[in-house]
């Protein structure tokens, strides 16, 4: 249901996007290479818990989340990586590790790295380890309204 929900939302908002298929790949860098997108323009999703609540962090493929820095940036007591069992039910038709960066559609905050905001277009996993969706960063920002935060 989650990718269907994302596509329906994009279609309702008249957002232009493309879906690219590739051979199975599991890391963000591998996926970016498979679809010929630079790692700086490939948005990976990292699921975290901020003071116990689930949130999504969206950042370029080669980057990592500095949990201590993020906690300081958002004024949280703790930020930790979420375990698979804590978030997999939020994205029922997505393969784990291939969730789209639309956590707002599923009741969670979405944080974005300033390193990604400079991209004209972004690509990201589209629910599986063989599909990628691509759209303009401006459209993503308008629909998701992510919180820009130093990671």
N, C-alpha and C positions, 0 to 999 in steps of 0.2 A: 504493500500500500504506500510506502513512503516515496518511492521514485515516481509512482503514478501520481501521487499528490503533488510532487514538485513539478512534473510535466504539466499537469492540469493548471497549476498556479501560473506557470510561465505562459501557457497558452491563453489563459484568461486575461493576462496583463499584456498580451501581444508582444511578448519578448521573443526575439530571434535567437535561436540557439541551434547548435549542431550536435549530433551524436556520432562519435567515432568509435570504431571497434578495433581491437588489437588482440594479439595472442595473450594468454594469461600472464599477468605481471602483478607483483604483490607489494613492491615498495613504490613510493611516490616517484622516486627518480627513475625507476624502471618503466613505470607507466608513462611518464613524460617522454622518455626516449622512444617508447613504442609508438607514440602518436606524433612525434617530431615537434614537441613543444618544449621550450626551455624550462628548466627546473624552476626558474624565478617566476614563471607564469603558470606553473602548475600548483593549484591550491590543494594542500592536503589538510585533512581534518584530524585533529587530536581531541579526544574526549577527556575532559577533566572534571574534577569536583572542586568547586569553590565554596569553601565553608560548608561542605556537605551537599551542595546542589549541583546537578549535572549542567555542564556548559560545553560549548563547542569552540575550539580554537582553530582558526583558519590561517595558514601560513604557507610560504613558498616551500616546495619540495625539499630543498637542501637545508632548510632551517630547522632548529629545534626549539622547543619551549623551555625557557628557564623558569621553572616553577616558583622559585623564590622571588625572582624579578617580577613575575606576573602578579604574585600575591601582593607585593609592594605597590605595583601599578594600579591594581583595582581596590586596594584597601582591604584586602581579605586577611583573615588570620591564617588560613591554609589554602593552598592549591595543590592538588595531587592528581596523578593520572587516574582515570576511571578504569575499573576492570571491565572486561567484556560483558560479564553477566549483569553489570549495572546499567548498561546502555543498549544491549542488543535488541531488547523488546521495543525500544523507541523507534527502531528502523527495521520493522519486521520483514520486508521483502528485499533487504539489502544484505549482501555478504559482509561479514565483519571486516572492517578495514576499508570498505568501499562506500562509506556513507557520503551523501552529498552535503555540501556546506550550508544547508538550509534548516539548521536546528530551530530557528524561529517558528517554523511551521509545526514543530513538535513540542512547543512550550519551553524551549531552553534559550538562554542567552547565547549570542554568537559574538566572539571576539575575533578581530582580524589584525594581523601584523601590518605595520606601516610599510614594510618591504613589499607587500602585495598590492597596496593601494596605488602604486605607480604604474601598474600594468594596464594596458588598454583592454586586453582580453584575458580571461582566465579559463583554464580547463581544470576539471576535477573528476574524480570517480563518479560514475553514474549508477551506483548500486551494485556493481559487479566488478570482478577483477578483469573484465574484458571490454567494458564500455566506459567511455569518457564523454562528458558533456562539456561544451565550450560556449561561452557567451561573453558579452562585454562586462568589464568590471563595473562600469557605471550602472548597468542594469542590476547586477548582483547587489551592489551597494544600496540602490534604491529599494529593492524588494526585501532585502534582509535587514538593512539598517544595522550593520554590525558595529560593535564598539571597538574603535581603534585603540590598541594598547601595546605598550612596549613589552616585548617578549624576550 
